[in-house]
Amino acid sequence: MLQHLFILDDDDTTSLQRQLQRKLIDAILSGYFAAGSRMPSSRKLAETLGVSRNTVVAAYEQLIDEEYLVSRERSGIFVSDHLFDEHAEAQSPAVSDAEQFDWQGACNTAAIESSRPPYPDNWEDFTYPFIDGQYDQSLFPLNQWRECSRLSLNVDEIKSWAGDSGYHDDASLIHEIRTKVLPRRGIQAGTDEILVTLGSQQALYLVSRLLMNTTTLLTMEEPGYQGIRQLAQHNLCPVRFAGIEKDGIALDEVCPQTRILYVTPSHQVPTAVTMSREKRDALIQRANHDDFIVIEDDYESEANFISNPNPALKSLDTQGRVVYISSFSKALAPGLRLGFMVASPALIQRARQLRALMLRHPPANNQRIMALFLSLGYYDMTMRRLYQAISERWQELREALNHYLGPYIVTSETMGGSTCWVKGPPGLNSQKFAAAAAEKGILIEPVDRFYSTTERPESYFRLGVRSLPKDKIRPGIEQLARLIDDIRADGDPSFGQHLRGDKLKRFLSGVTFTGHTVFGDPYRITLFADGNMEGVEGHNDEKKDTGTWWLKGNIWYRQWQQWSYGELLGFDIYVTDSRIHWVRDGKLVDAANYTRP
């Protein structure tokens, strides 16, 4: 019986001793081992569980120290008689459903339920989880965080954070944020302009409670972050929406009556579009002219892979009307739940007072660990490592989408980030597509929750790269492409005239193909009569590659040095008056415009 009660896992990262301690405590508190009852001997329990006797002895000794067990000389080890003295006797009176108190009716009608994450709780069981915002153990700086945790438990450190500091945050963390984190975004701030929060969501909640009401008009991005829309609903605040252009929010759709503007300029939620420097300047000028507040949610500022990050809106603010919100959780681990806001001292003071109604401050020990992590340079080290890893995954995703889904999808033009906003082929229902993908072990994110109305595009979905390693991205996208082929609703397109033999050879010799990648970057490919080919990609021809091509029967073969993974691939060629189509196994692989000399 005991071996079934105490199942220990050798593969668990928790030690066998700690696992056994937990199992023993559960058995005691559940009543399996009653108060005053004798425990199995260490030798017998060790033999039953197949572990060393020292493991059992150590577990027993720990529980004796914690007063779950008592040792009686020459008698053995017993469950403490007084363990449940302070516990009230549990009772479960029978109450019918009709007699249950109506908590639903008692709750404030303005209260809302936050939306659940768009992925299942067991997302780690899926082979290809293309989701965002989850913990990746391979990217977490475990040794450095463990060292800072240990340092925070030094006697002197404990003295400095364990006492009652009132409503103030850890001074060392404020210093590190002010001198190491904010300058990276071009922001200068005093100690009275920074407030530590339980993640960026708490900062948004504080700001919404202080600034939103029935007479303040909030304008936000559409599609946009549903969390701010829900907070506006909670505060009975009217909301207007402005669309997203290739360089950020459409400022001409921001109405003059706007009192609060919420934006995610670094990588817009959910399209990942980066707001240009020109639009940032224009936004600040507009805010000054129309006298509205700007909430800048800078949740992912460090992930620009094509160009340097633009300065934060807060760094361009000369009138103190920008509220800057950011978080450490996105970079390190979602469970950390530690963020901060930067604003004028008057707003920070009010936010601190409001925060005190919920909690005086985020746990001081966690703040001190984060301060040590910053002061020892580990945060900068982690950012460099994270930047490299996410950049490689992002580039791998771009390559895979171009290779497998080029003719079927369009993506937003982005400078980086950890997600990709994808427009699927016409007729694709993203909800049904996501369900079908999940059955194949692939998690993608439908985007309904980012829209305010029921009129939303059906074919859009989002892919994230934080939750799966680089080597799983390509096979995951390959399977996703097969699924699109199977369920695509637009039927087989008309490819045009099928070229064969000498006609195919004459057509290809000297032809130039032009088009755009799924990310909107232009490309140009030229085939030379001697069997060589060259290609350039990018607005300034940043990427170049060379390769060879030849014909075998009626099939055109080509192989790049680097592009398309350097694979040898063969295609049937179909043309219309201005378009060429690469077709394999009766399915469209890619298409482009063409010109001939």
C-alpha positions in Angstrom: 0.0 0.0 0.0 2.8 2.4 0.9 4.5 2.1 -2.4 1.3 3.2 -4.1 0.9 6.2 -1.7 4.5 7.3 -2.0 5.4 7.3 -5.7 8.8 8.9 -6.2 10.1 10.1 -9.5 13.9 9.7 -10.2 13.6 12.0 -13.2 12.0 14.8 -11.1 14.4 17.7 -10.6 13.3 17.7 -6.9 15.4 15.5 -4.7 14.0 12.2 -3.5 14.2 13.4 0.1 12.1 16.5 -0.7 9.6 14.4 -2.7 9.2 12.0 0.3 8.8 14.9 2.7 5.9 16.3 0.6 4.3 12.9 0.3 4.5 12.3 4.1 3.0 15.7 4.9 0.1 15.1 2.5 -0.5 11.7 4.1 -0.5 13.2 7.6 -2.7 16.1 6.8 -5.2 13.9 4.9 -5.5 11.6 7.9 -3.8 8.6 6.4 -1.4 8.7 9.3 -3.6 9.8 12.2 -2.5 12.0 15.1 -0.5 9.9 17.6 -0.1 6.9 15.2 3.3 5.3 14.8 5.2 5.8 11.5 6.8 2.9 9.6 10.4 2.4 10.6 13.0 4.1 8.4 14.4 0.7 7.4 11.0 -0.7 6.4 9.9 2.4 4.5 13.2 2.5 2.6 12.9 -1.1 1.6 9.3 -0.6 0.5 10.1 2.5 -1.6 13.4 1.2 -3.0 15.4 4.2 -1.7 18.3 4.5 0.7 17.6 4.5 4.4 19.5 7.8 4.7 16.8 9.4 2.5 14.0 8.3 4.8 16.0 9.2 7.9 16.7 12.7 6.6 13.0 13.2 5.6 11.9 12.1 9.1 14.3 14.4 10.8 13.1 17.3 8.8 9.5 16.6 9.7 10.5 16.2 13.4 12.1 19.7 13.2 8.8 21.0 11.7 6.8 19.3 14.4 4.8 17.1 12.1 6.4 14.1 13.8 7.9 13.3 17.3 10.6 10.8 18.2 10.0 8.8 21.3 13.1 7.0 22.7 13.0 3.2 22.2 9.4 3.5 20.8 9.8 4.9 17.3 8.6 7.9 15.4 5.0 9.1 15.8 2.6 11.7 14.3 2.4 14.6 16.6 -0.6 14.5 19.0 -0.9 18.3 18.9 -0.7 18.8 15.1 -4.4 19.4 14.7 -5.1 21.2 18.0 -5.5 24.6 16.3 -7.5 23.2 13.4 -11.3 23.6 13.6 -13.2 20.4 13.0 -14.2 20.3 9.3 -17.9 20.1 8.6 -19.7 19.9 5.4 -23.4 20.7 6.0 -25.8 19.6 3.3 -27.1 22.7 1.4 -29.3 22.5 -1.6 -28.5 24.6 -4.7 -31.6 26.7 -4.0 -30.2 27.7 -0.6 -26.7 28.7 -1.9 -25.9 32.4 -1.5 -26.1 34.3 -4.8 -22.5 35.6 -5.2 -23.0 36.4 -8.8 -25.8 38.9 -8.0 -23.8 40.3 -5.1 -20.8 41.2 -7.2 -20.3 44.7 -8.6 -21.9 44.7 -12.1 -18.8 46.5 -13.4 -16.6 43.5 -12.5 -15.5 41.5 -15.4 -13.8 38.2 -16.0 -10.4 38.4 -17.6 -10.0 36.3 -20.7 -8.2 33.0 -20.4 -4.9 32.4 -22.2 -5.6 31.3 -25.8 -3.9 28.0 -25.3 -4.5 24.9 -23.1 -2.9 24.5 -19.7 -1.0 21.5 -21.0 0.6 23.4 -23.8 4.0 21.9 -23.0 2.6 18.5 -24.1 2.3 19.8 -27.7 5.1 19.1 -30.1 5.0 22.6 -31.7 3.7 25.3 -29.4 3.8 28.4 -31.5 2.5 30.5 -28.6 3.8 33.6 -26.9 4.4 34.6 -23.3 5.4 31.3 -21.8 8.4 30.2 -19.8 11.3 28.6 -21.7 13.6 26.9 -19.3 16.5 26.9 -21.7 16.5 30.8 -21.7 16.2 31.3 -18.0 19.5 32.3 -16.2 19.1 29.7 -13.5 22.6 29.9 -12.0 22.7 33.6 -11.9 19.2 33.9 -10.4 20.0 31.3 -7.8 23.1 33.2 -6.9 21.2 36.4 -6.4 18.5 34.6 -4.4 21.3 33.2 -2.1 22.9 36.6 -1.7 19.5 38.2 -0.8 19.4 35.8 2.2 22.6 37.1 3.7 22.1 38.5 7.2 22.7 42.1 6.2 20.5 41.8 3.1 17.7 40.3 5.1 17.9 43.2 7.6 17.5 45.7 4.8 14.5 44.2 3.1 12.6 42.2 5.8 11.5 45.1 7.9 8.4 47.3 7.3 9.3 49.9 4.7 5.9 51.4 4.6 4.6 51.9 1.1 8.1 52.3 -0.5 9.8 50.1 -2.9 13.3 48.6 -2.6 15.6 51.6 -3.0 18.3 49.5 -4.6 15.9 48.3 -7.3 14.7 51.8 -8.0 18.3 52.8 -8.4 19.1 50.0 -10.8 15.9 50.7 -12.9 16.8 54.4 -13.0 20.5 53.9 -13.9 20.6 50.7 -15.9 17.2 49.9 -17.4 15.6 53.2 -18.4 18.7 54.7 -20.1 18.5 51.9 -22.6 15.2 53.4 -23.7 16.5 56.9 -23.6 14.6 57.7 -20.4 15.8 59.8 -17.6 13.8 59.7 -14.4 14.1 60.6 -10.7 13.5 58.2 -7.9 10.1 59.8 -7.3 9.0 59.0 -10.8 9.2 55.2 -10.6 6.8 52.7 -9.0 7.4 48.9 -8.9 4.4 46.8 -9.7 3.3 43.2 -9.9 3.9 43.0 -13.6 2.7 45.5 -16.2 -0.9 44.5 -15.8 -1.0 45.9 -12.2 0.5 49.1 -13.6 -2.3 49.3 -16.2 -4.9 48.6 -13.5 -3.6 51.4 -11.3 -3.5 53.9 -14.2 -7.0 52.9 -15.3 -8.5 53.4 -11.9 -6.8 56.8 -11.5 -7.5 58.1 -15.0 -10.6 56.4 -16.5 -14.2 57.3 -15.9 -17.4 57.8 -17.8 -16.3 61.2 -19.1 -12.7 60.3 -20.3 -12.5 58.9 -23.8 -9.9 56.2 -24.3 -8.5 55.6 -27.8 -6.6 52.3 -28.4 -5.3 50.3 -31.2 -7.5 47.9 -33.2 -6.7 45.1 -33.2 -5.2 45.7 -29.8 -4.4 44.4 -26.3 -7.7 43.1 -24.8 -6.5 43.8 -21.3 -6.8 47.5 -21.6 -10.2 47.2 -23.3 -11.4 45.2 -20.3 -10.1 47.7 -17.8 -11.9 50.5 -19.7 -15.1 48.4 -19.5 -14.5 47.9 -15.7 -14.2 51.7 -15.3 -17.2 52.4 -17.5 -14.9 54.4 -19.8 -15.9 55.0 -23.4 -13.5 53.6 -26.0 -12.7 54.5 -29.6 -10.4 52.6 -31.8 -7.7 53.5 -34.4 -6.4 51.1 -37.0 -2.8 49.9 -37.5 -0.7 51.1 -40.4 2.7 49.7 -41.5 4.5 52.2 -39.1 2.1 52.0 -36.2 -1.2 53.4 -35.0 -3.2 55.5 -37.6 -3.0 58.9 -36.0 -5.7 60.4 -38.3 -8.1 58.0 -36.7 -7.4 59.4 -33.2 -10.4 61.7 -32.5 -9.8 65.2 -31.0 -11.9 64.3 -28.0 -9.4 61.6 -26.9 -8.3 62.1 -23.3 -6.1 58.9 -23.0 -4.3 57.1 -25.8 -3.0 53.6 -25.2 -0.3 52.3 -27.6 2.3 49.5 -27.8 4.9 51.2 -30.0 7.9 48.8 -29.8 6.0 45.8 -31.2 2.3 46.4 -31.5 0.0 43.9 -29.8 -0.9 41.8 -31.7 0.6 42.6 -35.1 4.2 43.2 -33.9 4.4 46.3 -36.1 7.1 48.8 -34.9 6.1 52.5 -34.7 8.5 54.6 -36.7 10.5 57.5 -35.3 8.6 59.9 -37.4 5.3 58.7 -36.1 6.5 58.8 -32.6 7.4 62.5 -33.0 4.0 63.1 -34.6 2.2 61.3 -31.8 3.9 63.4 -29.1 3.1 66.6 -31.0 -0.5 65.5 -31.3 -0.7 64.7 -27.6 0.6 68.1 -26.7 -1.7 69.9 -29.1 -4.9 68.0 -28.2 -3.9 67.7 -24.5 -4.3 64.0 -24.0 -2.4 61.4 -21.9 -0.3 58.7 -23.5 0.0 55.2 -21.9 3.1 53.6 -23.5 3.1 49.8 -22.9 6.7 48.9 -23.7 6.4 45.2 -23.0 9.0 44.1 -25.6 11.5 46.8 -26.3 14.7 44.8 -26.7 13.8 42.6 -29.7 14.5 44.6 -32.8 16.4 42.4 -35.2 16.5 44.5 -38.4 17.3 48.0 -37.0 18.2 49.6 -33.7 15.3 50.2 -31.3 13.5 53.5 -31.6 13.5 55.7 -28.5 10.6 55.3 -26.1 7.8 57.8 -26.4 8.6 58.7 -22.8 12.1 59.9 -23.8 10.5 62.3 -26.3 8.0 63.7 -23.7 8.8 67.2 -22.6 5.4 67.9 -20.8 5.2 64.9 -18.6 2.1 63.4 -20.2 3.5 60.0 -21.1 3.0 57.1 -18.6 5.7 54.5 -19.4 5.0 50.9 -18.4 7.3 47.9 -18.7 8.0 44.5 -17.1 10.8 42.1 -16.2 8.5 39.2 -16.6 8.5 39.2 -20.4 12.2 38.8 -20.5 12.9 36.5 -17.6 9.9 34.4 -16.7 6.1 35.1 -16.7 5.9 33.8 -13.1 8.2 36.5 -11.9 5.4 39.1 -12.1 7.6 42.1 -11.5 7.3 45.4 -13.5 7.4 49.1 -13.1 5.9 52.3 -14.3 7.5 55.7 -14.9 5.4 58.9 -14.7 5.4 62.4 -13.2 5.8 62.4 -9.4 2.2 63.5 -8.8 0.8 60.4 -10.6 3.3 58.1 -9.0 2.3 59.3 -5.6 -1.4 58.7 -6.3 -0.6 55.3 -7.8 1.4 54.4 -4.7 -1.5 55.3 -2.5 -3.9 53.3 -4.6 -1.6 50.3 -4.7 -1.5 50.4 -0.9 -5.2 49.5 -0.8 -4.2 46.2 -2.4 -0.7 45.7 -1.0 1.9 48.0 0.3 4.5 46.9 -2.3 5.5 43.9 -4.3 7.4 41.3 -2.1 10.6 43.0 -0.9 12.7 39.8 -1.2 11.8 39.5 -4.9 12.6 43.2 -5.4 16.0 42.7 -3.8 16.8 39.6 -5.9 16.0 41.6 -9.0 18.1 44.5 -7.8 21.1 42.2 -7.3 20.5 40.6 -10.6 20.7 44.0 -12.3 23.7 45.3 -10.2 25.8 42.2 -11.0 25.3 42.7 -14.7 23.3 39.5 -15.1 20.3 41.3 -16.6 22.4 42.8 -19.4 24.0 39.3 -20.0 20.5 37.7 -20.1 19.2 40.4 -22.5 22.1 39.7 -24.9 21.5 36.0 -24.7 17.8 36.3 -25.1 18.2 38.7 -28.0 20.4 36.2 -29.8 18.1 33.3 -29.2 14.9 35.0 -30.1 16.6 36.6 -33.1 17.6 33.2 -34.4 14.1 31.8 -33.9 12.5 34.8 -35.5 14.8 34.5 -38.6 14.1 30.7 -38.7 10.4 31.4 -38.6 10.7 34.0 -41.5 12.7 31.5 -43.6 10.2 28.7 -42.9 7.2 30.8 -43.7 8.7 32.0 -47.0 9.8 28.4 -47.9 6.6 26.6 -47.1 3.8 29.1 -47.2 5.0 31.9 -49.5 2.1 31.9 -52.0 -0.6 31.5 -49.4 0.0 34.0 -46.6 0.9 37.6 -45.9 2.5 38.8 -42.7 2.9 42.2 -41.1 6.1 44.1 -41.8 8.0 44.0 -38.5 11.5 44.9 -37.2 11.5 41.9 -34.8 9.7 40.7 -31.7 8.8 37.2 -30.6 5.5 36.9 -32.6 4.4 36.9 -36.2 1.0 38.2 -37.4 -0.2 36.0 -40.3 -3.0 36.5 -42.8 -3.9 33.1 -44.2 -5.4 32.3 -47.6 -9.0 33.5 -48.3 -11.7 31.4 -46.8 -9.5 30.1 -44.0 -11.3 30.0 -40.6 -8.6 30.6 -38.0 -10.6 29.0 -35.2 -11.2 25.8 -37.1 -7.6 25.9 -38.4 -6.2 26.2 -34.9 -8.4 23.3 -33.7 -7.2 21.1 -36.6 -3.6 22.2 -36.0 -3.9 21.2 -32.3 -4.9 17.7 -33.3 -1.6 17.5 -35.1 0.3 18.7 -32.1 0.7 22.3 -33.3 -0.5 25.3 -31.2 -1.3 28.5 -33.0 -3.2 31.5 -31.7 -6.5 32.7 -33.2 -6.8 36.4 -32.9 -10.5 37.1 -32.1 -9.7 38.4 -28.6 -7.8 41.3 -30.0 -10.9 42.7 -31.8 -13.6 44.7 -30.2 -16.5 43.7 -32.5 -17.8 40.5 -33.9 -16.8 41.8 -37.4 -13.3 40.5 -37.5 -11.1 38.9 -40.2 -11.4 35.1 -40.0 -8.2 34.2 -41.7 -5.7 35.8 -39.3 -3.7 34.0 -36.7 -0.5 34.6 -34.7 2.6 32.6 -34.2 5.1 32.9 -31.3 8.7 31.6 -31.0 9.4 32.0 -27.3 8.0 28.6 -26.3 9.8 26.2 -28.7 13.4 25.7 -29.7 14.8 26.8 -33.0 15.1 23.2 -34.4 11.3 22.7 -34.1 10.3 25.8 -36.0 10.9 24.5 -39.5 9.2 21.1 -39.1 6.3 22.7 -37.3 5.7 25.2 -40.2 6.1 22.4 -42.7 3.3 20.5 -41.0 1.2 23.7 -40.8 1.7 24.2 -44.6 0.5 20.6 -45.2 -2.6 21.3 -43.1 -3.3 24.5 -45.1 -3.1 22.5 -48.3 -5.6 20.0 -46.9 -8.2 22.5 -45.7 -7.7 25.5 -47.9 -11.0 26.8 -49.1 -10.1 28.6 -52.3 -9.6 25.4 -54.3 -6.9 24.8 -56.9 -5.9 28.1 -58.6 -5.4 28.5 -62.3 -1.7 28.3 -62.9 -1.7 29.3 -66.5 0.3 27.7 -69.4 2.4 24.7 -68.5 5.9 25.2 -70.1 7.7 22.1 -71.4 10.8 21.1 -73.4 12.6 23.8 -75.5 10.0 26.4 -74.7 10.7 26.0 -71.0 14.4 26.3 -71.6 14.1 29.4 -73.8 11.8 31.1 -71.3 14.1 30.5 -68.3 17.3 31.6 -69.9 17.9 35.2 -68.8 14.5 35.6 -67.1 14.2 37.8 -64.0 11.7 37.1 -61.3 10.5 39.9 -58.9 8.2 39.7 -55.9 7.9 40.1 -52.2 8.5 37.7 -49.3 5.7 37.0 -46.8 7.2 39.8 -44.7 6.9 42.4 -47.5 10.6 42.5 -48.4 11.2 42.8 -52.2 13.3 40.2 -53.9 14.8 39.8 -57.4 16.1 36.5 -59.0 17.9 36.3 -62.3 18.6 33.1 -64.2 21.6 33.1 -66.5 21.9 31.0 -69.7 25.0 29.2 -68.3 22.9 27.7 -65.5 23.9 30.1 -62.7 21.5 32.3 -60.8 21.7 35.1 -58.3 19.2 36.7 -56.0 18.9 39.8 -53.9 16.4 40.6 -51.1 15.5 43.6 -49.1 14.7 47.3 -49.7 18.4 48.0 -50.0 19.4 44.6 -51.4 20.7 43.6 -48.0 20.6 39.8 -48.6 22.2 38.1 -51.5 22.7 34.5 -52.6 23.8 32.5 -55.7 23.0 29.1 -57.0 22.5 26.9 -60.0 19.6 25.7 -62.1 19.0 23.1 -64.8 16.3 21.1 -66.5 15.6 17.4 -66.4 12.8 16.5 -68.7 10.1 19.1 -68.1 11.1 19.8 -64.5 13.1 22.9 -63.5 15.6 22.2 -60.7 17.3 24.8 -58.7 19.6 24.9 -55.6 20.7 28.0 -53.7 23.8 28.2 -51.6 21.8 29.4 -48.5 18.3 30.3 -49.4 15.5 27.7 -49.1 17.8 25.8 -46.7 20.2 25.1 -49.7 17.9 22.2 -50.7 17.7 20.8 -54.2 14.1 21.3 -55.4 12.3 20.6 -58.7 9.1 22.3 -60.0 6.7 22.4 -62.9 6.6 25.9 -64.4 3.4 27.6 -65.3 3.1 31.1 -66.7 0.5 33.8 -67.6 1.2 37.1 -69.3 3.2 38.5 -66.4 3.3 35.8 -63.6 5.3 32.6 -63.1 4.1 29.8 -60.8 6.3 27.2 -59.2 4.2 24.0 -58.8 5.1 20.7 -57.2 2.8 17.7 -56.9 0.0 19.8 -58.3 0.3 22.4 -55.5 1.4 26.0 -55.8 4.7 26.5 -54.1 5.5 30.1 -55.0 4.6 32.8 -57.6 6.3 36.0 -58.9 6.3 38.5 -61.6 8.7 38.0 -64.5 10.5 40.0 -67.1 12.6 38.8 -70.0 15.5 40.5 -71.8 
